[in-house]
Amino acid sequence: MAFPQAFLDELIVRNPIEDVVGQYVQLKRSGANYFGLCPFHGEKTPSFSVAPNKQMYYCFGCHKGGSVINFIMEIESLSYPDAVRFLAQRVNLEVPDDRENQSQYREQERLWDLCRDAARYFHEMLKSDAGQTARAYLLRRGLDWNTVARFGIGFAPEGWRNLADAMEQKGYTRAELLAADLAVSKEKNGRASFYDKFRNRVIFPLIDIRGNVVGFAGRTLDPDGKPKYINSGETLIFRKRKFLYAMNLVKKSRQGRIILCEGPLDVIACHQYGFDCAVASQGTALTEEQVNIISKYVDQVVLTYDSDQAGQNATQRAISMFEKAGVKVKILRLYDAKDPDEFLHRFGADPFAVLLQGSENQADYRLLTLQSQYDLTVDEQRVEFSQKAAELISTFSNSVEREIYADRAAKSAGISKEAMLVEVGKAYKKRQYREKRQKEKRDLSPATAIQPKSREIRYSNIRSARAEESVLAQSVIEPALLDRIGDLTGAEFSSPLLGRAFDALCSRHRAGLTVSIAVLEGFTQEEMAHLSGICQGVDRVAGETAFQDCIDIIREEHRKAGQTNSETDLLALQEQLKSKKGYRGQ
C-alpha cells in the first residue's frame, strides 16, 4: 500500500465525512444519514447522501460516491496523494514518508515552481526594453497596467533559448522544462535541438483555482504569424478539461453569475471594466468537468460565444450541458461588436451592463435561432418551422413556459396559437411516450437494472454478482460475518472488482483493522463510486442464513463457469485433433 493502513484509518477517523462534506454541501439529517443537493450535478431534490457510520457518500442521481478522500479528490480536483495530504493538513496530522507519493508530489511542486518562475520571467521581459512592442500591442487592446499586473501578463522575446537559459540558471533541468511544456526537443538529420516553445508572443499565465501557475497561452505579435494562439499541452499539473481561465479570481466574485467567454482577452476586458465574474475555457471545447466546476459556484451562467455558425453550435451544446447540471443559462447578443473585448472598449461598461441585464434566456435564444433558419414568407418553410418549433417547445418542462413560447412561435409562423398548442401537445405526448417506454424497458430488464452505471465496470454473471454485492455490503455492516466465509476468496467472484474489494476487506479483518470500503486503496473513482452505491443501499444485516446462501451461489456459479471453460477447452482440443491426419473421433 502506498500509505500505511493505520495512517489511513486515523486520517478518516479524524476527518468525519459529514464534517468535511458539510463544508461544501448544506446537509440535513434524515435517520442515520445526511442528505443534501449534490455538488457534482445540478438538482432541485436532494439525492446526495452521506453515511457517517460507513464514512461514505453516494449520489443516487449522478452515481458518484466513495470515501472522504474520494470526495476531496472530486471536489478539489486533486490526485489521491494530494487529497490525503489535504485532509492530513486539515487536522494537523503528519503524513508518513512515502517514496512513491513523495516523489510524484515533489515533481508537481517542481513544475509549479518552474511555471511560477517562468511567469515572473515573462512579466519582467514585458517591462524591459525588449517588451516595447508587446506593451504597445496591449495598449492598443485597451489594457491598463493594473490589469496587466493583475493577470500576470508577460512577453516571450524572440530567440530560441531565452527562457530555457534563464530557467537552467535557476537550477531547473531540461527534463523539467519539457515536462512543463515550456520547451521543445526535436531531432532532425541526426542533430538534436532544444528550444523555447513560446517565442515573440504575449504570454497569458494559466492559473488554477488554488493560485498555482500551471501553464501558458501565447498570442503571436507577428501579424502573419500562425497559429494566432498556442497553449500549453497536457502535463502533470495542467488538465485542459478541468481548467477555466480566471477561475482563481472569479471564485471570489459576488455577482452571483458567471460570464463564459471564448478567450482570455474577452475575460480580461470584462474584469477591467468591473465584471469580475468572467471566465473562459482554454484551448478546448466546453467540457462536463468545466460545467461542474461552474455549477459549484453559481446557478446562472451568461454565454457570450460568437454569433457565427461555430459559435451557435457551441452555444446550443453549452445550453444542454448547463441545463443538465441545473444551471440557468442566458445568452448575450452583442451588437456592433464581435466579442465582449471589442464591445467594452468601444462602448464602455454601462451599455454592456444593460445588455447583460437584457440577455436572453435559453428558450428565447433557441427559438429565435431556429426561426432564423427559415424563410417564413414561404408556406412550405412555415410548416416545417412550425413542426420544429413544436418539437423544441415540447422539451420545456414548465407548462406555462410551453404556452408562452407556443404563442410566440405561432405569431412568427402566422398561424393561430391554438394550432401551435395542438402541435406542441402532440410532440409533448410523443416525447413522454418514448421516455415511458424506455423506462419500462429498463425496469423490465433485471440485467440492465443491476449493471453498474460506469461502462468500465460490467457484470458477466448477474446471479453471482448480486450475491457478491450482498456479501460485500453485509460484511461492511457486520464484519464478524467474515469469520464464516471458510476458504472463499475473491478469485471465485465473477466480478474482478467485487473480488478485489472482498479480498481487501478480508485482509483488513484478519489484521484486526476497520472493515470499510472507505479506507481501501488502489481503486479508481468510478470503482469506489460503484462500491459506495452497493454499501449505501444496505442498512441492516440480512442474517447468517442469507449470508451463507450468497456464498453458496457464488461457489455454485464459479463451478459452473469452471465446467463451461473445461468443456470449451475440450471442444477446442477436439477441433485441433480433427485437423490432424489420421484422427478418428469417438
ZAMARGU-4260 file (C-alpha; in steps of 0.2 Angstrom, whole numbers, plus 5000, padded with zeros to 4 digits):
<rodrens>
0) 5000/5000/5000 | 5006/5017/4996 | 5001/5024/5013 | 5001/5013/5029 | 4984/5007/5033
5) 4984/5013/5051 | 4988/5030/5045 | 4973/5030/5033 | 4962/5024/5047 | 4967/5038/5058
10) 4965/5050/5044 | 4947/5045/5041 | 4943/5045/5059 | 4949/5062/5062 | 4940/5069/5046
15) 4922/5063/5049 | 4914/5063/5032 | 4899/5073/5037 | 4910/5087/5044 | 4921/5088/5028
20) 4906/5087/5016 | 4897/5099/5026 | 4909/5112/5022 | 4904/5111/5004 | 4886/5105/5005
25) 4872/5110/5016 | 4867/5094/5024 | 4851/5089/5033 | 4849/5074/5044 | 4837/5060/5040
30) 4838/5045/5051 | 4855/5038/5051 | 4861/5048/5036 | 4863/5066/5030 | 4856/5072/5013
35) 4859/5087/5003 | 4860/5094/4985 | 4873/5085/4975 | 4889/5097/4972 | 4893/5087/4956
40) 4877/5089/4946 | 4863/5101/4947 | 4847/5095/4955 | 4832/5103/4965 | 4828/5087/4976
45) 4842/5081/4987 | 4849/5064/4981 | 4866/5066/4989 | 4868/5055/5004 | 4882/5054/5017
50) 4883/5039/5029 | 4893/5043/5045 | 4893/5025/5051 | 4900/5019/5034 | 4911/5035/5031
55) 4905/5036/5014 | 4895/5047/5002 | 4884/5042/4987 | 4873/5052/4975 | 4858/5042/4969
60) 4857/5055/4954 | 4874/5055/4946 | 4880/5040/4955 | 4896/5047/4961 | 4902/5041/4978
65) 4916/5035/4989 | 4926/5040/5005 | 4930/5057/5012 | 4947/5055/5001 | 4937/5052/4985
70) 4926/5067/4989 | 4941/5079/4991 | 4948/5072/4975 | 4932/5075/4966 | 4928/5092/4973
75) 4945/5100/4974 | 4952/5091/4958 | 4966/5083/4967 | 4976/5067/4965 | 4974/5053/4978
80) 4991/5058/4987 | 4986/5076/4986 | 4969/5073/4993 | 4977/5063/5008 | 4989/5077/5011
85) 4974/5090/5010 | 4965/5080/5024 | 4980/5077/5034 | 4984/5096/5034 | 4966/5100/5039
90) 4968/5090/5055 | 4987/5093/5058 | 4991/5075/5055 | 5009/5071/5049 | 5009/5061/5033
95) 5021/5046/5034 | 5036/5047/5022 | 5031/5038/5006 | 5044/5037/4992 | 5032/5035/4978
100) 5020/5048/4983 | 5033/5060/4989 | 5042/5058/4973 | 5026/5062/4962 | 5022/5077/4974
105) 5039/5084/4973 | 5039/5083/4954 | 5022/5093/4955 | 5030/5106/4966 | 5045/5107/4955
110) 5034/5110/4940 | 5023/5123/4950 | 5039/5132/4955 | 5046/5132/4937 | 5029/5139/4930
115) 5029/5152/4943 | 5047/5157/4939 | 5043/5157/4921 | 5028/5168/4923 | 5039/5180/4933
120) 5052/5180/4919 | 5039/5183/4905 | 5032/5198/4916 | 5050/5205/4918 | 5053/5204/4899
125) 5037/5213/4896 | 5043/5228/4907 | 5060/5228/4899 | 5066/5236/4883 | 5063/5220/4873
130) 5045/5221/4878 | 5041/5238/4870 | 5032/5230/4855 | 5021/5219/4867 | 5017/5234/4878
135) 5012/5244/4863 | 5000/5229/4857 | 4992/5228/4875 | 4990/5247/4875 | 4981/5246/4858
140) 4970/5232/4865 | 4965/5245/4879 | 4973/5236/4894 | 4979/5247/4908 | 4994/5242/4918
145) 4984/5237/4934 | 4975/5224/4923 | 4991/5218/4915 | 4999/5216/4933 | 4983/5208/4940
150) 4983/5194/4927 | 5002/5192/4926 | 5003/5195/4908 | 5021/5194/4901 | 5031/5193/4885
155) 5042/5179/4877 | 5055/5188/4867 | 5062/5182/4850 | 5076/5170/4851 | 5077/5151/4853
160) 5083/5149/4871 | 5079/5164/4881 | 5068/5156/4894 | 5077/5139/4894 | 5094/5148/4898
165) 5086/5158/4911 | 5077/5144/4920 | 5093/5132/4919 | 5102/5146/4928 | 5089/5144/4942
170) 5093/5126/4943 | 5079/5118/4933 | 5083/5104/4921 | 5079/5101/4903 | 5068/5087/4908
175) 5058/5098/4919 | 5056/5111/4905 | 5050/5098/4894 | 5038/5091/4907 | 5031/5108/4909
180) 5029/5110/4890 | 5039/5126/4891 | 5052/5119/4879 | 5053/5108/4863 | 5065/5094/4859
185) 5067/5088/4841 | 5079/5078/4831 | 5082/5081/4813 | 5095/5074/4801 | 5104/5066/4816
190) 5105/5083/4825 | 5096/5086/4841 | 5088/5103/4845 | 5081/5110/4861 | 5072/5127/4861
195) 5058/5138/4869 | 5040/5134/4865 | 5035/5152/4867 | 5044/5165/4856 | 5039/5183/4851
200) 5022/5181/4859 | 5012/5190/4873 | 5010/5177/4887 | 4995/5174/4897 | 4999/5163/4913
205) 4986/5150/4916 | 4982/5150/4935 | 4972/5136/4943 | 4959/5138/4956 | 4972/5136/4970
210) 4983/5150/4963 | 4996/5139/4955 | 5003/5144/4938 | 5000/5128/4928 | 5003/5133/4910
215) 5003/5147/4897 | 4994/5154/4882 | 5004/5164/4870 | 4997/5176/4857 | 5008/5180/4842
220) 5014/5198/4839 | 5018/5194/4821 | 5003/5200/4810 | 5006/5185/4798 | 5011/5173/4812
225) 5001/5156/4814 | 4994/5150/4824 | 4987/5165/4832 | 4987/5156/4849 | 4997/5142/4856
230) 4993/5134/4873 | 5002/5123/4885 | 4998/5104/4882 | 4993/5092/4895 | 5006/5090/4909
235) 5006/5083/4926 | 5000/5099/4933 | 4989/5105/4919 | 4972/5097/4913 | 4963/5106/4900
240) 4947/5098/4903 | 4947/5104/4921 | 4954/5122/4918 | 4944/5138/4917 | 4954/5154/4914
245) 4952/5167/4928 | 4943/5155/4939 | 4955/5159/4953 | 4949/5177/4953 | 4930/5173/4949
250) 4928/5161/4964 | 4929/5177/4975 | 4916/5187/4964 | 4900/5192/4972 | 4890/5195/4956
255) 4881/5178/4958 | 4883/5173/4940 | 4897/5168/4928 | 4900/5176/4911 | 4908/5162/4900
260) 4919/5169/4886 | 4929/5162/4872 | 4946/5168/4875 | 4957/5177/4888 | 4956/5194/4881
265) 4937/5194/4882 | 4939/5189/4900 | 4952/5202/4904 | 4942/5216/4897 | 4927/5211/4907
270) 4937/5211/4923 | 4945/5228/4919 | 4928/5235/4916 | 4921/5229/4933 | 4913/5212/4928
275) 4924/5201/4939 | 4914/5185/4935 | 4921/5181/4918 | 4930/5165/4913 | 4935/5156/4898
280) 4938/5138/4893 | 4956/5137/4887 | 4961/5129/4870 | 4946/5116/4871 | 4928/5115/4869
285) 4917/5116/4885 | 4918/5100/4895 | 4907/5092/4908 | 4921/5095/4921 | 4921/5114/4917
290) 4902/5114/4919 | 4903/5105/4935 | 4916/5117/4942 | 4905/5132/4937 | 4890/5124/4945
295) 4899/5123/4962 | 4900/5142/4962 | 4884/5149/4954 | 4867/5144/4947 | 4867/5156/4932
300) 4879/5157/4918 | 4879/5170/4903 | 4886/5163/4887 | 4895/5176/4875 | 4900/5165/4861
305) 4902/5172/4844 | 4887/5173/4833 | 4894/5163/4818 | 4889/5145/4815 | 4903/5138/4826
310) 4898/5150/4840 | 4879/5145/4838 | 4884/5127/4839 | 4894/5129/4854 | 4880/5139/4862
315) 4867/5125/4859 | 4879/5112/4866 | 4883/5123/4881 | 4864/5126/4885 | 4861/5107/4885
320) 4876/5104/4897 | 4872/5118/4909 | 4853/5113/4909 | 4859/5095/4914 | 4869/5102/4928
325) 4855/5113/4934 | 4862/5130/4930 | 4851/5143/4922 | 4858/5149/4905 | 4856/5166/4897
330) 4864/5171/4880 | 4871/5188/4877 | 4869/5195/4860 | 4882/5208/4855 | 4878/5222/4843
335) 4891/5232/4833 | 4905/5221/4840 | 4911/5203/4838 | 4915/5199/4856 | 4915/5207/4874
340) 4933/5214/4872 | 4928/5224/4857 | 4911/5230/4864 | 4918/5235/4880 | 4932/5245/4873
345) 4921/5254/4860 | 4906/5257/4871 | 4911/5255/4889 | 4904/5247/4905 | 4886/5254/4906
350) 4880/5248/4889 | 4887/5231/4892 | 4878/5230/4909 | 4862/5235/4900 | 4865/5221/4888
355) 4869/5209/4902 | 4853/5214/4911 | 4843/5210/4895 | 4852/5195/4890 | 4840/5181/4883
360) 4835/5166/4892 | 4840/5149/4883 | 4822/5147/4877 | 4821/5164/4868 | 4838/5160/4860
365) 4834/5143/4854 | 4818/5148/4846 | 4825/5164/4838 | 4840/5153/4831 | 4828/5141/4824
370) 4817/5154/4816 | 4832/5162/4808 | 4835/5146/4798 | 4818/5148/4788 | 4810/5160/4776
375) 4793/5162/4784 | 4786/5170/4768 | 4786/5153/4760 | 4772/5141/4765 | 4782/5125/4765
380) 4795/5133/4776 | 4782/5140/4788 | 4775/5122/4790 | 4792/5115/4793 | 4797/5129/4806
385) 4780/5126/4815 | 4784/5107/4817 | 4802/5110/4823 | 4796/5124/4835 | 4783/5112/4842
390) 4796/5099/4845 | 4808/5112/4853 | 4794/5119/4864 | 4789/5102/4870 | 4806/5099/4878
395) 4802/5114/4890 | 4797/5106/4907 | 4785/5120/4913 | 4768/5121/4905 | 4766/5140/4907
400) 4783/5141/4898 | 4776/5130/4884 | 4761/5140/4882 | 4770/5157/4881 | 4783/5151/4868
405) 4769/5142/4858 | 4761/5159/4857 | 4777/5167/4851 | 4781/5154/4838 | 4763/5154/4831
410) 4764/5173/4828 | 4781/5171/4820 | 4774/5157/4808 | 4757/5167/4805 | 4746/5153/4812
415) 4734/5153/4827 | 4740/5150/4845 | 4728/5136/4846 | 4735/5127/4831 | 4753/5128/4838
420) 4747/5122/4855 | 4740/5107/4847 | 4756/5103/4838 | 4766/5106/4855 | 4754/5094/4864
425) 4756/5081/4851 | 4775/5082/4852 | 4775/5083/4871 | 4764/5067/4872 | 4776/5058/4859
430) 4791/5063/4870 | 4783/5057/4886 | 4778/5040/4877 | 4796/5037/4871 | 4803/5041/4889
435) 4790/5030/4897 | 4794/5015/4885 | 4812/5017/4888 | 4810/5017/4907 | 4799/5002/4906
440) 4812/4993/4895 | 4825/4997/4908 | 4814/4992/4923 | 4808/4976/4915 | 4826/4971/4912
445) 4834/4965/4928 | 4851/4963/4920 | 4851/4981/4915 | 4845/4987/4932 | 4859/4979/4941
450) 4873/4983/4929 | 4885/4996/4935 | 4882/5013/4929 | 4900/5015/4923 | 4903/5007/4906
455) 4921/5002/4913 | 4913/4990/4925 | 4901/4977/4919 | 4895/4960/4926 | 4897/4944/4916
460) 4886/4934/4928 | 4871/4943/4935 | 4866/4930/4948 | 4883/4928/4955 | 4886/4947/4955
465) 4870/4950/4965 | 4876/4938/4978 | 4894/4946/4978 | 4886/4963/4981 | 4876/4956/4996
470) 4892/4948/5004 | 4902/4964/5002 | 4888/4975/5009 | 4884/4963/5024 | 4902/4962/5028
475) 4904/4980/5030 | 4889/4981/5041 | 4894/4966/5052 | 4912/4961/5049 | 4910/4946/5061
480) 4902/4938/5046 | 4919/4936/5038 | 4923/4923/5051 | 4910/4912/5042 | 4917/4913/5024
485) 4928/4897/5025 | 4941/4897/5011 | 4931/4908/5000 | 4942/4921/4990 | 4939/4935/4978
490) 4946/4923/4964 | 4929/4914/4965 | 4919/4930/4962 | 4913/4933/4944 | 4916/4952/4945
495) 4935/4956/4946 | 4931/4972/4955 | 4920/4964/4968 | 4933/4950/4971 | 4947/4963/4974
500) 4936/4973/4986 | 4931/4957/4995 | 4950/4951/4997 | 4954/4968/5003 | 4941/4968/5017
505) 4946/4950/5022 | 4964/4956/5023 | 4959/4970/5035 | 4948/4959/5045 | 4962/4947/5048
510) 4973/4961/5053 | 4961/4967/5065 | 4958/4984/5056 | 4942/4993/5052 | 4932/4983/5039
515) 4926/4998/5027 | 4926/5002/5009 | 4931/5020/5014 | 4949/5015/5018 | 4953/5004/5003
520) 4967/5010/4991 | 4970/5005/4973 | 4953/5008/4966 | 4948/5021/4953 | 4935/5035/4957
525) 4922/5025/4946 | 4925/5009/4956 | 4924/5017/4973 | 4908/5026/4967 | 4901/5009/4962
530) 4906/5000/4979 | 4899/5015/4988 | 4882/5013/4980 | 4882/4994/4984 | 4885/4998/5003
535) 4874/5013/5004 | 4859/5003/4998 | 4860/4991/5013 | 4857/4997/5031 | 4854/4981/5040
540) 4861/4963/5041 | 4850/4951/5032 | 4856/4936/5043 | 4868/4922/5044 | 4857/4911/5033
545) 4855/4924/5019 | 4874/4927/5020 | 4878/4909/5018 | 4865/4907/5004 | 4875/4921/4995
550) 4891/4912/4997 | 4884/4896/4990 | 4878/4905/4975 | 4895/4912/4972 | 4903/4895/4973
555) 4890/4887/4963 | 4891/4899/4949 | 4910/4898/4950 | 4909/4879/4947 | 4898/4881/4933
560) 4910/4894/4925 | 4924/4881/4928 | 4914/4867/4919 | 4910/4878/4905 | 4928/4883/4902
565) 4933/4865/4903 | 4920/4860/4890 | 4926/4874/4879 | 4944/4869/4881 | 4939/4851/4877
570) 4930/4856/4861 | 4944/4867/4856 | 4956/4852/4858 | 4945/4840/4848 | 4945/4853/4834
575) 4964/4853/4834 | 4964/4834/4833 | 4952/4834/4819 | 4964/4844/4809 | 4977/4832/4811
580) 4979/4817/4798 | 4973/4800/4804 | 4962/4807/4818 | 4946/4796/4821 | 4933/4803/4833
585) 4924/4793/4846
</rodrens>
